[in-house]
Amino acid sequence: MRVALVVSLLFALVVPATAAPSQGDIERRAAELKKQLAGQGFTVTTTGPFVVVGDESPAKVRSRVNFIDWVVRLIEKDYFDKQPDKVIVIWLFRNITTYKAGAKKFFDDEPTTPYGYYSSSANALVMNIGPGAGTLSHELVHPYIEANFPDAPSWFNEGLASLYEQPREREGHMWGTTNWRLPGLTAMIRKKELPPLRALLATSSDEFYGADFDAYAYARFLCQYLQDHGKLRDFYRDFAASKDTTGVTSLEKAVGKKLEDFQPEFNKWALSLRR
């Protein structure tokens, strides 16, 4: 036991914890992109832990940066102690045409969504910013979850991100307002097709993304319930610190009852919401 402890300590000294990229790292990546994209109509700038690339006017890109700063400030305040541990580039394309063309040109991707996505392997958020900034605020959550709660199940990763698709600031905190996903949830409740909460929380990544029910809406409004009842931040902290891979224990602790007893309360609350 003692030998193992010494080895572990030595290993910790030799292999330090991954640190956030320095400002120099971020500026060097920005300089590389400015050189690569010269003459192609892009604005390249930096903010916080990100490099931002946009094909809108420089003034419009700056307004997008202000939005990014606002989102980052609030989600860091409420949830995240660490910034992403790698340089991430946020690509903001002005419409669906330049978004698809840019995804293909720079990443050899053909997006499966018209709005945007986070690619951990490419260290990039790729956005069609034309429809609005809701997808941007959603996708910004993902690299923070990756850095702070790497074992988070997909239901929570996507649920929290989806909560902030229509964000507001309320008393100095990020606040997700009821959005377009609501009919997907209420239709399942009314048709008695909503799986039990325990089943949602038990989904693997493949099961969540391949679900035959609206898993995004379900997860999103579970997070909104916790938010609206003043329980979300404490739930997150408890869940991230626990060894429970599903969140069942932390959720039952947050709501003060077994999931089966909480389910009718959640369903009734969801049906009372209005956009």
One Martini backbone bead per residue (centre of mass of N, CA, C, O) as a GRO file, in nm:
protein
  275
    1MET     BB    1   0.060   0.061  -0.023
    2ARG     BB    2   0.303   0.257   0.016
    3VAL     BB    3   0.429   0.214  -0.262
    4ALA     BB    4   0.186   0.308  -0.426
    5LEU     BB    5   0.184   0.594  -0.309
    6VAL     BB    6   0.465   0.679  -0.407
    7VAL     BB    7   0.416   0.634  -0.706
    8SER     BB    8   0.179   0.830  -0.728
    9LEU     BB    9   0.336   1.083  -0.641
   10LEU     BB   10   0.552   1.072  -0.861
   11PHE     BB   11   0.357   1.084  -1.100
   12ALA     BB   12   0.237   1.361  -1.025
   13LEU     BB   13   0.509   1.513  -1.060
   14VAL     BB   14   0.564   1.430  -1.362
   15VAL     BB   15   0.232   1.459  -1.414
   16PRO     BB   16   0.069   1.717  -1.464
   17ALA     BB   17  -0.188   1.894  -1.472
   18THR     BB   18  -0.392   2.020  -1.686
   19ALA     BB   19  -0.368   2.324  -1.845
   20ALA     BB   20  -0.442   2.610  -1.943
   21PRO     BB   21  -0.403   2.807  -2.183
   22SER     BB   22  -0.223   3.054  -2.281
   23GLN     BB   23  -0.216   3.357  -2.422
   24GLY     BB   24   0.006   3.276  -2.619
   25ASP     BB   25  -0.141   3.035  -2.745
   26ILE     BB   26  -0.384   3.197  -2.850
   27GLU     BB   27  -0.226   3.404  -3.024
   28ARG     BB   28  -0.088   3.199  -3.209
   29ARG     BB   29  -0.347   3.085  -3.331
   30ALA     BB   30  -0.447   3.352  -3.446
   31ALA     BB   31  -0.204   3.402  -3.633
   32GLU     BB   32  -0.241   3.152  -3.806
   33LEU     BB   33  -0.529   3.229  -3.909
   34LYS     BB   34  -0.464   3.498  -4.038
   35LYS     BB   35  -0.277   3.375  -4.248
   36GLN     BB   36  -0.469   3.159  -4.370
   37LEU     BB   37  -0.725   3.390  -4.415
   38ALA     BB   38  -0.614   3.581  -4.599
   39GLY     BB   39  -0.848   3.738  -4.815
   40GLN     BB   40  -1.145   3.580  -4.709
   41GLY     BB   41  -1.330   3.763  -4.497
   42PHE     BB   42  -1.197   3.747  -4.210
   43THR     BB   43  -1.228   3.761  -3.859
   44VAL     BB   44  -0.968   3.776  -3.603
   45THR     BB   45  -0.995   3.684  -3.256
   46THR     BB   46  -0.995   3.732  -2.896
   47THR     BB   47  -1.140   3.550  -2.600
   48GLY     BB   48  -1.021   3.436  -2.357
   49PRO     BB   49  -1.012   3.087  -2.446
   50PHE     BB   50  -1.059   3.216  -2.741
   51VAL     BB   51  -1.103   3.188  -3.085
   52VAL     BB   52  -1.235   3.416  -3.334
   53VAL     BB   53  -1.429   3.342  -3.635
   54GLY     BB   54  -1.553   3.567  -3.898
   55ASP     BB   55  -1.778   3.654  -4.196
   56GLU     BB   56  -1.846   3.911  -4.093
   57SER     BB   57  -1.829   4.196  -3.984
   58PRO     BB   58  -1.628   4.333  -3.756
   59ALA     BB   59  -1.859   4.451  -3.583
   60LYS     BB   60  -2.023   4.185  -3.561
   61VAL     BB   61  -1.804   4.015  -3.430
   62ARG     BB   62  -1.784   4.191  -3.176
   63SER     BB   63  -2.075   4.131  -3.082
   64ARG     BB   64  -2.026   3.828  -3.046
   65VAL     BB   65  -1.808   3.857  -2.829
   66ASN     BB   66  -1.990   3.983  -2.617
   67PHE     BB   67  -2.166   3.734  -2.589
   68ILE     BB   68  -1.952   3.535  -2.503
   69ASP     BB   69  -1.863   3.687  -2.249
   70TRP     BB   70  -2.135   3.666  -2.105
   71VAL     BB   71  -2.165   3.362  -2.094
   72VAL     BB   72  -1.896   3.292  -1.959
   73ARG     BB   73  -1.930   3.453  -1.700
   74LEU     BB   74  -2.190   3.298  -1.599
   75ILE     BB   75  -2.098   2.996  -1.615
   76GLU     BB   76  -1.853   3.029  -1.435
   77LYS     BB   77  -2.000   3.134  -1.184
   78ASP     BB   78  -2.206   2.877  -1.154
   79TYR     BB   79  -1.999   2.610  -1.242
   80PHE     BB   80  -1.691   2.684  -1.349
   81ASP     BB   81  -1.348   2.654  -1.256
   82LYS     BB   82  -1.266   2.570  -1.550
   83GLN     BB   83  -1.113   2.602  -1.833
   84PRO     BB   84  -1.028   2.513  -2.114
   85ASP     BB   85  -0.738   2.285  -2.203
   86LYS     BB   86  -0.771   2.433  -2.489
   87VAL     BB   87  -0.764   2.556  -2.798
   88ILE     BB   88  -1.053   2.729  -2.914
   89VAL     BB   89  -1.248   2.759  -3.209
   90ILE     BB   90  -1.476   3.007  -3.325
   91TRP     BB   91  -1.703   2.956  -3.587
   92LEU     BB   92  -1.866   3.225  -3.775
   93PHE     BB   93  -2.137   3.195  -3.984
   94ARG     BB   94  -2.376   3.388  -4.159
   95ASN     BB   95  -2.478   3.115  -4.305
   96ILE     BB   96  -2.561   2.816  -4.444
   97THR     BB   97  -2.362   2.829  -4.678
   98THR     BB   98  -2.094   2.905  -4.525
   99TYR     BB   99  -2.111   2.679  -4.321
  100LYS     BB  100  -2.094   2.434  -4.510
  101ALA     BB  101  -1.839   2.525  -4.658
  102GLY     BB  102  -1.655   2.552  -4.406
  103ALA     BB  103  -1.679   2.264  -4.296
  104LYS     BB  104  -1.555   2.138  -4.549
  105LYS     BB  105  -1.289   2.301  -4.586
  106PHE     BB  106  -1.173   2.288  -4.268
  107PHE     BB  107  -1.310   1.969  -4.183
  108ASP     BB  108  -1.458   1.770  -4.372
  109ASP     BB  109  -1.765   1.847  -4.326
  110GLU     BB  110  -2.118   1.732  -4.286
  111PRO     BB  111  -2.362   1.859  -4.143
  112THR     BB  112  -2.646   1.748  -3.933
  113THR     BB  113  -2.679   2.057  -3.873
  114PRO     BB  114  -2.790   2.396  -3.932
  115TYR     BB  115  -2.642   2.542  -3.669
  116GLY     BB  116  -2.432   2.348  -3.493
  117TYR     BB  117  -2.103   2.254  -3.340
  118TYR     BB  118  -1.894   2.038  -3.141
  119SER     BB  119  -1.537   1.967  -3.182
  120SER     BB  120  -1.309   1.809  -2.999
  121SER     BB  121  -1.098   1.706  -3.213
  122ALA     BB  122  -1.086   2.015  -3.351
  123ASN     BB  123  -1.121   2.253  -3.156
  124ALA     BB  124  -1.442   2.332  -3.234
  125LEU     BB  125  -1.678   2.580  -3.317
  126VAL     BB  126  -1.958   2.544  -3.546
  127MET     BB  127  -2.145   2.817  -3.700
  128ASN     BB  128  -2.476   2.925  -3.764
  129ILE     BB  129  -2.553   3.265  -3.697
  130GLY     BB  130  -2.810   3.361  -3.850
  131PRO     BB  131  -3.055   3.260  -3.649
  132GLY     BB  132  -2.861   3.300  -3.401
  133ALA     BB  133  -2.720   3.258  -3.056
  134GLY     BB  134  -2.831   2.989  -2.928
  135THR     BB  135  -2.619   2.782  -3.026
  136LEU     BB  136  -2.375   2.917  -2.899
  137SER     BB  137  -2.458   2.892  -2.601
  138HIS     BB  138  -2.480   2.591  -2.610
  139GLU     BB  139  -2.185   2.512  -2.712
  140LEU     BB  140  -2.020   2.649  -2.479
  141VAL     BB  141  -2.077   2.428  -2.264
  142HIS     BB  142  -1.915   2.176  -2.360
  143PRO     BB  143  -1.611   2.252  -2.296
  144TYR     BB  144  -1.674   2.286  -1.992
  145ILE     BB  145  -1.765   2.003  -1.930
  146GLU     BB  146  -1.509   1.862  -2.030
  147ALA     BB  147  -1.321   2.008  -1.808
  148ASN     BB  148  -1.518   1.954  -1.533
  149PHE     BB  149  -1.717   1.692  -1.654
  150PRO     BB  150  -1.615   1.428  -1.830
  151ASP     BB  151  -1.849   1.212  -1.710
  152ALA     BB  152  -2.085   1.323  -1.830
  153PRO     BB  153  -2.377   1.271  -1.935
  154SER     BB  154  -2.561   1.344  -2.208
  155TRP     BB  155  -2.814   1.450  -2.069
  156PHE     BB  156  -2.660   1.683  -1.920
  157ASN     BB  157  -2.497   1.815  -2.140
  158GLU     BB  158  -2.757   1.880  -2.318
  159GLY     BB  159  -2.945   2.001  -2.106
  160LEU     BB  160  -2.777   2.248  -2.026
  161ALA     BB  161  -2.728   2.361  -2.308
  162SER     BB  162  -3.036   2.385  -2.385
  163LEU     BB  163  -3.117   2.588  -2.164
  164TYR     BB  164  -2.919   2.818  -2.330
  165GLU     BB  165  -3.082   2.899  -2.606
  166GLN     BB  166  -3.254   3.123  -2.413
  167PRO     BB  167  -3.096   3.362  -2.267
  168ARG     BB  168  -3.063   3.515  -1.944
  169GLU     BB  169  -3.045   3.769  -1.698
  170ARG     BB  170  -3.067   3.690  -1.334
  171GLU     BB  171  -2.933   3.825  -1.078
  172GLY     BB  172  -2.639   3.745  -1.213
  173HIS     BB  173  -2.766   3.502  -1.382
  174MET     BB  174  -2.823   3.240  -1.560
  175TRP     BB  175  -3.122   3.206  -1.782
  176GLY     BB  176  -3.357   2.975  -1.882
  177THR     BB  177  -3.599   2.980  -2.122
  178THR     BB  178  -3.873   2.895  -2.257
  179ASN     BB  179  -3.888   2.690  -2.548
  180TRP     BB  180  -3.920   2.510  -2.853
  181ARG     BB  181  -3.911   2.221  -2.694
  182LEU     BB  182  -4.182   2.183  -2.543
  183PRO     BB  183  -4.370   2.012  -2.739
  184GLY     BB  184  -4.198   1.752  -2.718
  185LEU     BB  185  -4.279   1.698  -2.421
  186THR     BB  186  -4.593   1.732  -2.403
  187ALA     BB  187  -4.663   1.516  -2.611
  188MET     BB  188  -4.555   1.275  -2.447
  189ILE     BB  189  -4.738   1.311  -2.204
  190ARG     BB  190  -5.021   1.303  -2.344
  191LYS     BB  191  -4.945   1.013  -2.489
  192LYS     BB  192  -4.783   0.832  -2.289
  193GLU     BB  193  -4.446   0.840  -2.399
  194LEU     BB  194  -4.290   0.891  -2.141
  195PRO     BB  195  -4.028   0.812  -1.998
  196PRO     BB  196  -3.872   0.751  -1.736
  197LEU     BB  197  -3.636   0.915  -1.566
  198ARG     BB  198  -3.456   0.669  -1.515
  199ALA     BB  199  -3.415   0.614  -1.821
  200LEU     BB  200  -3.280   0.873  -1.902
  201LEU     BB  201  -3.036   0.857  -1.694
  202ALA     BB  202  -2.938   0.563  -1.823
  203THR     BB  203  -2.830   0.665  -2.074
  204SER     BB  204  -2.638   0.645  -2.318
  205SER     BB  205  -2.506   0.806  -2.569
  206ASP     BB  206  -2.639   0.641  -2.794
  207GLU     BB  207  -2.924   0.641  -2.666
  208PHE     BB  208  -2.970   0.941  -2.665
  209TYR     BB  209  -2.911   1.010  -2.976
  210GLY     BB  210  -3.110   0.742  -3.059
  211ALA     BB  211  -3.376   0.815  -2.964
  212ASP     BB  212  -3.746   0.758  -2.976
  213PHE     BB  213  -3.726   1.027  -2.821
  214ASP     BB  214  -3.718   1.352  -2.674
  215ALA     BB  215  -3.432   1.393  -2.510
  216TYR     BB  216  -3.370   1.691  -2.513
  217ALA     BB  217  -3.631   1.797  -2.386
  218TYR     BB  218  -3.621   1.635  -2.127
  219ALA     BB  219  -3.342   1.735  -2.023
  220ARG     BB  220  -3.395   2.037  -2.035
  221PHE     BB  221  -3.652   2.042  -1.837
  222LEU     BB  222  -3.510   1.929  -1.598
  223CYS     BB  223  -3.316   2.169  -1.569
  224GLN     BB  224  -3.541   2.382  -1.544
  225TYR     BB  225  -3.669   2.284  -1.292
  226LEU     BB  226  -3.418   2.323  -1.114
  227GLN     BB  227  -3.390   2.620  -1.168
  228ASP     BB  228  -3.685   2.722  -1.084
  229HIS     BB  229  -3.616   2.575  -0.781
  230GLY     BB  230  -3.309   2.635  -0.692
  231LYS     BB  231  -3.120   2.344  -0.775
  232LEU     BB  232  -2.898   2.328  -1.003
  233ARG     BB  233  -2.620   2.402  -0.885
  234ASP     BB  234  -2.623   2.189  -0.657
  235PHE     BB  235  -2.661   1.946  -0.836
  236TYR     BB  236  -2.405   1.973  -1.000
  237ARG     BB  237  -2.199   1.959  -0.771
  238ASP     BB  238  -2.289   1.683  -0.663
  239PHE     BB  239  -2.261   1.518  -0.924
  240ALA     BB  240  -1.959   1.582  -0.998
  241ALA     BB  241  -1.860   1.458  -0.704
  242SER     BB  242  -1.964   1.193  -0.776
  243LYS     BB  243  -2.006   0.827  -0.861
  244ASP     BB  244  -2.253   0.885  -1.024
  245THR     BB  245  -2.335   0.826  -1.370
  246THR     BB  246  -2.655   0.942  -1.374
  247GLY     BB  247  -2.797   1.124  -1.114
  248VAL     BB  248  -3.005   0.997  -0.923
  249THR     BB  249  -2.905   1.069  -0.638
  250SER     BB  250  -2.893   1.382  -0.681
  251LEU     BB  251  -3.189   1.418  -0.764
  252GLU     BB  252  -3.325   1.302  -0.512
  253LYS     BB  253  -3.193   1.507  -0.327
  254ALA     BB  254  -3.305   1.768  -0.462
  255VAL     BB  255  -3.629   1.674  -0.448
  256GLY     BB  256  -3.691   1.468  -0.195
  257LYS     BB  257  -3.732   1.204  -0.388
  258LYS     BB  258  -3.834   0.971  -0.570
  259LEU     BB  259  -3.870   0.945  -0.901
  260GLU     BB  260  -4.156   0.818  -0.900
  261ASP     BB  261  -4.270   1.062  -0.722
  262PHE     BB  262  -4.170   1.301  -0.914
  263GLN     BB  263  -4.294   1.261  -1.195
  264PRO     BB  264  -4.580   1.397  -1.164
  265GLU     BB  265  -4.465   1.675  -1.096
  266PHE     BB  266  -4.310   1.721  -1.356
  267ASN     BB  267  -4.543   1.689  -1.557
  268LYS     BB  268  -4.722   1.915  -1.446
  269TRP     BB  269  -4.520   2.142  -1.484
  270ALA     BB  270  -4.480   2.116  -1.791
  271LEU     BB  271  -4.790   2.164  -1.863
  272SER     BB  272  -4.777   2.472  -1.739
  273LEU     BB  273  -4.620   2.574  -1.963
  274ARG     BB  274  -4.512   2.875  -2.145
  275ARG     BB  275  -4.382   3.059  -2.421
   0.00000   0.00000   0.00000
